[in-house]
Amino acid sequence: MSDSKRTIGEAELRDRVRALLAQAHPDAVDRVTFRRAQYDHGLAWVHFPEGYGGLGLSPGMQSIVDDEIALHARTIYWNLAINAIGIGMGAPTVMTYAAEHYKQQLLPRIFTGEDIWCQLFSEPSAGSDVAGLATRAVRDGDDWIVNGQKVWASIAHKSSWAMLLARTDPNKPKHDGLSYFLLDMKSPGVDVRPLYQITGDAEFNEVFLNDVRIPGDRILGKEGMGWRVAITTLMNERVALGGSSRPGHGLSEKLLNLWREEGPSGPRGADGRSAAEIAVLRDAVVRLHIESELLGITNQRTKSAMRAGNPGPEGSVAKLVQAELNKKITELGLELIGSDALVYETGYPLRRGEDFPARTRRENAKHDFLRARANSIEGGTSEVMRNILAERMLGLPGEPRVDKDVAWKDIPRG
Ligand SMILES: Cc1cc2nc3c(=O)[nH]c(=O)nc-3n(C[C@H](O)[C@H](O)[C@H](O)COP(=O)(O)OP(=O)(O)OC[C@H]3O[C@@H](n4cnc5c(N)ncnc54)[C@H](O)[C@@H]3O)c2cc1C
């Protein structure tokens, strides 16, 4: 715990934000200049230590920084939009396990969005059971040579760096033979190919690694410690995917806007619905709005309770609730639209996720419904979240794990 953690309260934190804005204002300078200044002032992620973009405060205090910036600026930068994986998962993993020179090199550029990051964990036969993965890293002098195939790698096509999990010792049980690497995505032998989702977008990719050379100092933690490092990434991922804790910015905002436009008092009127049907729909909208606000408050409470450092299994609560709630909200969105929901935009184009055309609220609602199907899969499925909550929070008996002590190379594979 740093001294600043004991002494900085809300008023002083707000003063520090105003000092930042006096030096670099987001309405006046470009994104990289502003975000670099925010990092240097320790206001990037206040729960990180001083000198690394933070002040050693509790994670919940970041909302004070965001609030003070929003009070004084029209230009607001969202971490999720700038570098979701880098900021949500890469930064805490680098902070916890990387060598000092990598922390200094990588952390500011993650925050400014100069370096986009991706996560190369999942493989065709290792998703929920990611510890069973087969990508091999073999020592060659001081370096490592990596061969294998990764899949579902979000934004790998735009990324400069990847968090790569690979097997360095097949003779050990599956969790013990893994190592965690920082991979420069421009390395020769990295082949990124698009995968199209149900929405028609290719947000994610399969990534082939063909004799990719990685310098030895790019192992995070130590050789064989990959699973422990991966847990840090995954726990942070669940908090990041658990959604916003800002009241009024909950999941249901889009639904409420849709109701205003498509509901009985909107420009399209009741669309042939009876008064009773409208009452049922209104009731459903209000119920989901309340659930969404409750999720925001739960997230706020979790963040306030968390001390500086990496989150534990509590992030799985928000991840599970967010995924299931967003599905219900987007389903109701389609009910509001009525039969037009059956027609999907302009001919189901295959394109990259970032090439979104301008869409109407109706078109967005259809897209959101399809995209929400992935919420209960990405970052760990809802079934796996329930397992984590059962075992690690409720203390229920664990699942049978028959391959836990078997050398990975001896585990039967289909
Ligand atoms: C939009 C999206 C983005 C993604 N981005 C990334 C990324 O950037 N990087 C990355 O590495 N991966 C990424 N993934 C992959 C994601 O992490 C995996 O899809 C997920 O972990 C599930 O693995 P799987 O697809 O192999 O399914 P499987 O593990 O094969 O699961 C199949 C089914 O079995 C169930 N199941 C499996 N094990 C259990 C169990 N023990 N108990 C109960 N039920 C179980 C699952 O819940 C699921 O319903 C992404 C996925 C999506 C959809």
The ligand as a MOL file (V3000), in Angstrom:
LIG
                    3D

  0  0  0     0  0            999 V3000
M  V30 BEGIN CTAB
M  V30 COUNTS 53 58 0 0 0
M  V30 BEGIN ATOM
M  V30 1 C -17.2500 -12.9750 -29.5640 0
M  V30 2 C -16.1580 -13.8560 -29.0010 0
M  V30 3 C -14.9050 -13.3140 -28.8020 0
M  V30 4 C -13.8810 -14.1120 -28.3010 0
M  V30 5 N -12.6340 -13.5520 -28.1770 0
M  V30 6 C -11.6180 -14.3370 -27.7640 0
M  V30 7 C -10.2810 -13.8000 -27.7240 0
M  V30 8 O -10.0530 -12.6190 -28.0260 0
M  V30 9 N -9.2780 -14.6250 -27.3620 0
M  V30 10 C -9.4900 -15.9180 -27.0150 0
M  V30 11 O -8.5250 -16.5940 -26.6720 0
M  V30 12 N -10.7210 -16.4660 -27.0540 0
M  V30 13 C -11.7970 -15.7100 -27.4200 0
M  V30 14 N -13.0600 -16.2370 -27.4910 0
M  V30 15 C -13.2330 -17.6600 -27.1960 0
M  V30 16 C -13.9950 -17.9670 -25.9040 0
M  V30 17 O -13.2050 -17.7100 -24.7900 0
M  V30 18 C -14.4150 -19.4370 -26.0000 0
M  V30 19 O -15.3120 -19.5540 -27.0760 0
M  V30 20 C -15.0840 -19.9030 -24.7320 0
M  V30 21 O -14.1640 -19.9860 -23.6790 0
M  V30 22 C -15.7530 -21.2850 -24.9190 0
M  V30 23 O -14.8920 -22.2020 -25.5010 0
M  V30 24 P -15.3370 -23.0940 -26.7490 0
M  V30 25 O -15.8850 -22.1600 -27.7860 0
M  V30 26 O -14.1910 -23.9570 -27.1320 0
M  V30 27 O -16.5510 -23.9780 -26.2240 0
M  V30 28 P -16.4360 -25.3290 -25.3960 0
M  V30 29 O -15.4450 -25.1400 -24.2880 0
M  V30 30 O -16.2130 -26.4670 -26.3290 0
M  V30 31 O -17.8760 -25.4230 -24.7470 0
M  V30 32 C -19.0090 -25.9640 -25.4500 0
M  V30 33 C -20.1860 -25.9970 -24.5030 0
M  V30 34 O -19.9000 -26.8730 -23.3840 0
M  V30 35 C -20.0770 -26.1700 -22.1630 0
M  V30 36 N -19.0600 -26.5920 -21.1810 0
M  V30 37 C -17.7360 -26.7490 -21.4070 0
M  V30 38 N -17.1110 -27.1470 -20.2650 0
M  V30 39 C -18.0640 -27.2010 -19.3160 0
M  V30 40 C -18.0530 -27.5440 -17.9220 0
M  V30 41 N -16.9000 -27.8730 -17.3160 0
M  V30 42 N -19.2150 -27.5120 -17.2280 0
M  V30 43 C -20.3890 -27.1680 -17.8420 0
M  V30 44 N -20.4590 -26.8430 -19.1760 0
M  V30 45 C -19.3180 -26.8570 -19.8920 0
M  V30 46 C -19.8830 -24.7140 -22.4940 0
M  V30 47 O -20.5280 -23.8690 -21.5540 0
M  V30 48 C -20.4980 -24.6280 -23.8910 0
M  V30 49 O -21.9000 -24.4860 -23.7850 0
M  V30 50 C -14.1180 -15.4730 -27.9650 0
M  V30 51 C -15.3940 -16.0120 -28.1570 0
M  V30 52 C -16.4020 -15.2120 -28.6640 0
M  V30 53 C -17.7720 -15.8210 -28.8580 0
M  V30 END ATOM
M  V30 BEGIN BOND
M  V30 1 1 1 2
M  V30 2 1 2 3
M  V30 3 2 2 52
M  V30 4 2 3 4
M  V30 5 1 4 5
M  V30 6 1 4 50
M  V30 7 2 5 6
M  V30 8 1 6 7
M  V30 9 1 6 13
M  V30 10 2 7 8
M  V30 11 1 7 9
M  V30 12 1 9 10
M  V30 13 2 10 11
M  V30 14 1 10 12
M  V30 15 2 12 13
M  V30 16 1 13 14
M  V30 17 1 14 15
M  V30 18 1 14 50
M  V30 19 1 15 16
M  V30 20 1 16 17
M  V30 21 1 16 18
M  V30 22 1 18 19
M  V30 23 1 18 20
M  V30 24 1 20 21
M  V30 25 1 20 22
M  V30 26 1 22 23
M  V30 27 1 23 24
M  V30 28 2 24 25
M  V30 29 1 24 26
M  V30 30 1 24 27
M  V30 31 1 27 28
M  V30 32 2 28 29
M  V30 33 1 28 30
M  V30 34 1 28 31
M  V30 35 1 31 32
M  V30 36 1 32 33
M  V30 37 1 33 34
M  V30 38 1 33 48
M  V30 39 1 34 35
M  V30 40 1 35 36
M  V30 41 1 35 46
M  V30 42 1 36 37
M  V30 43 1 36 45
M  V30 44 2 37 38
M  V30 45 1 38 39
M  V30 46 1 39 40
M  V30 47 2 39 45
M  V30 48 1 40 41
M  V30 49 2 40 42
M  V30 50 1 42 43
M  V30 51 2 43 44
M  V30 52 1 44 45
M  V30 53 1 46 47
M  V30 54 1 46 48
M  V30 55 1 48 49
M  V30 56 2 50 51
M  V30 57 1 51 52
M  V30 58 1 52 53
M  V30 END BOND
M  V30 END CTAB
M  END
